[in-house]
Amino acid sequence: QASLAAIALFTIAAIAAPAARAAEFDNKATSLPFPPDAEKIEFTDWTGGIEYQSRSPLKSLAAFYLKEMTDRGWGLDPDDMEIDDETIELVFSQGEASVEAEFSQESGYVEVELDCDELDFSNVYDPASLAAAGLPVPPAVLFFQQKVPLPEGAQKVSYETDGCTFKCTLQLEEAYAHLTKAVASLGFRESRRPIISSGRNYTEFKKGPVEVSINVFSDPVGSRVILEHESPVAAKRAAPLPPVASLTDFLPKDSSGGSAAAEAAATLTRHPSSPESQAAAVAARRPADVTRNSGSATFQYGDRPYTFRHAAAFKNKGSADYATHMVFSNKPIPAGRLQEKLYTEEDFAFHQLYEWDGPETLIVTVGDYHSFGFSVSGVGIGRGVAEHVSTIEEKNGRIAGTFEMKPEEVLSRQCSFTAKINAVILTPETHIATGYEAPVETTADPMLANSPIPWPADAEDVSSTGSNYRKVHAALTNLPIDEAADHFRQALPEKGWIEGAATDDGSLLFANDAQEVIVKLEAKGAQTAIEATVLETALARKDGILTEPGKGRLVFGNTHTVPVVFTIGKTDYPLRPGKGAKGPQDALNYSVPPGTYKVVIKIPGEPEQTERVQLTAGSTWGVIALPTGGYMPVQMY
């Protein structure tokens, strides 16, 4: 029996429009509603249970179910409705079927448990059925189910978070041959020397940043198989549900007026004390448009001015009633990550967005007490503001106006600042409008000047190698893997690159009219290593070194002043002096099946030299005799 118990980091890409009230009842467990940010979904068919986690506010999840379940024809039992600050319980029924929904506030997320009676749990372990029902399924699971045909006689198939296991009536060698051929046909290239023994065959394939391993064991049935799929690129997390002020708005009309349900829901209703805070509560339900944020500040420290051209504003959980923080930075401010920190951290400070090497900032706090924090290289100042002039106003979830601190002596220097802002006030419950991305800031490192793709601004430890047709650029960034992936997904399309179709399995593949790029991301401690392989497809096609589907290519060139012979097996390939020196059009050029080729290089006056070329499908390798003697192997494409 297949199992999805370990599936994690689910992200629902879209929720189908709710069915009209009184629609025909669908008793499938997969037809229950799930919020967009549902994660770690687990079905347990023998107990009728479903569990998952959500980053949405507690009341928002309850409101979501009140609306979605009643729209699907379920009735709410108000007598079994329980609400407190940390837990909400709702009970729905339709005919003999019932769903008890419990929402429990944990640290940083809400745990959701659905206890179901008389629902159909068939196909809850079939990834394709879950995907068809609109539920999120990890890319690895769909990759193996939809793209890798299982061999004849496959049984006890189980799909897990990152792969697939099964047994098969085929013997070890047959099952291994079937699977390696299937994966290679998808454009993957074998990336290691296989382990071949009497009881086990093992190998690995790579395509961009994605790795696939094939592990086949002998078994009394025939063979036992473990397939695994790894990608360093994290799936984008869906935005949480927007906050709601009250559950009473979402109760069915026949359960509201004066009912126990309405009274219970009212216990979680906030009662703003002023028209301004009431307006802010209404505004909080709408997605906040941070794209309209604007602002700048200049801090005068002695005789030196510091200018900050990016602005944001936020309130903390514990101090929202009496303090608003205005942030002015010399770098773009990631609003989505800032809001997530506000939701998960009890007492958030702006520097917590960065593990190190944060931007230069001026943070001005207004409210019951005015203060500022100034942080640049070698200088850090934090203190209250004495004399100031302010036109700052907070209205409808935004803050706007100017704030000026009069000159005063700090650390034996005269300090003052002026700041202006018009920005959304981010809070733990803010719902940021989807589709917004922070501005892309790229590096000006001269070593990456020849790279056709935009790199993160903090790229360091840079290197670049390759041929005219294949260049590999490498660097380190302080961005986490998912944010580095977001950088390329935003920056490359802005330069005219198109993301490739293979990205549904986690690859970062892009192309334009003349080139392709594969971006590999790998965690290196607290940093992310980036390796970008740029393929000059148009030039390679013009010069005749592109490979045929499923094949590789060998190119022999002689830049020496004497004749050279290349030997593979029992076949000699003689090259006269200078043949191939001008380019691959003049060299010996062969399309061959993938494999390991032993090439013997025979140069007059030198001992024979041997090179083993591991040629994978889609790659082109050259072996070039050098004018100074010896030879050079190079991956050309």
Number of C-alpha atoms within 10 A of each C-alpha: 10 18 19 21 16 13 20 20 21 24 22 21 13 13 13 8 7 14 14 12 13 11 11 10 12 13 16 15 24 23 16 16 18 21 24 22 22 27 23 18 23 20 21 16 17 7 10 17 18 18 19 20 24 24 25 23 21 24 25 21 23 24 22 17 20 23 17 22 21 22 17 21 19 22 19 23 14 19 12 14 20 16 21 12 11 12 17 21 18 22 21 22 18 16 9 8 14 20 24 17 20 21 22 18 19 13 12 16 16 22 20 22 19 22 16 21 17 15 19 17 18 12 15 20 21 20 24 17 15 16 15 11 16 18 24 25 24 22 21 24 25 21 17 22 18 11 12 17 12 18 18 11 13 18 17 11 18 18 26 22 21 21 22 22 19 20 24 24 18 20 17 23 19 14 25 23 12 16 20 20 13 17 22 18 14 13 18 23 24 24 16 12 11 12 11 12 11 9 12 18 20 19 18 22 20 20 23 23 21 21 20 23 20 19 19 28 21 19 17 10 13 18 23 23 25 16 20 20 23 17 23 18 23 15 17 15 16 18 20 21 25 20 23 24 19 18 21 22 16 19 21 17 9 9 16 17 13 8 13 17 24 20 16 19 25 17 14 16 15 12 12 13 8 9 9 13 16 16 14 17 19 14 16 23 17 15 15 21 15 20 16 9 18 16 21 21 26 18 20 17 19 15 8 8 12 16 19 21 15 19 27 27 25 27 22 23 17 11 12 14 11 13 18 23 24 25 25 29 23 19 18 17 18 14 20 19 13 21 22 20 21 22 24 15 16 15 13 18 13 15 13 12 15 11 11 10 10 17 18 18 26 29 21 22 22 18 13 9 10 17 17 19 15 18 17 14 8 5 9 12 12 14 11 12 18 11 11 14 11 14 10 14 11 17 14 16 20 20 22 20 15 18 19 19 19 15 17 13 11 14 9 8 13 14 19 20 21 18 23 21 24 22 25 27 25 28 22 21 21 26 22 23 16 12 7 12 15 16 14 17 15 15 14 14 13 9 13 19 11 10 16 12 17 20 24 22 16 16 21 16 10 15 13 16 10 16 13 11 21 21 21 18 21 20 19 21 21 23 22 18 22 16 18 20 23 19 21 21 17 16 20 20 14 12 12 12 20 16 19 16 11 15 15 14 21 23 24 26 24 23 19 17 11 12 18 20 26 20 21 23 25 17 15 14 8 13 15 23 24 24 21 24 23 23 23 20 21 16 15 21 13 10 14 13 25 23 20 14 11 19 18 24 25 21 23 23 28 29 22 22 15 16 17 23 19 23 16 12 9 5 9 14 12 16 21 15 17 20 22 21 18 12 10 19 15 16 19 17 19 14 15 17 16 19 14 12 14 14 17 17 24 21 21 12 8 10 10 13 13 14 14 11 18 17 22 24 22 19 21 26 21 21 21 23 30 17 15 9 15 16 21 12 15 15 18 23 25
